[in-house]
């Protein structure tokens, strides 16, 4: 009698694992599709604004200034 109960437990455990794998797969597909849509809109916005959206412009400007100052220091010491 215990073997029959154990067999049914294993069957239900397997069915539960299959259902959870299917649900997990659907969730992963939805996540990938949503991330793709977000990336697509990010590319569109970047194209419309020529890559100068929000704080990116400020960081680029500081980076240019910083690299120019480093280059002038190197030239004066050589």
ABEGO torsion letter per residue (X at the ends): XAAAAAAAAAAAAAAAAAAAAAAAAAAAAAAAAAAAAAAAAAAAAAAAAGGBBEAAAAAAAAAAAAAAAAAAAAAAAX
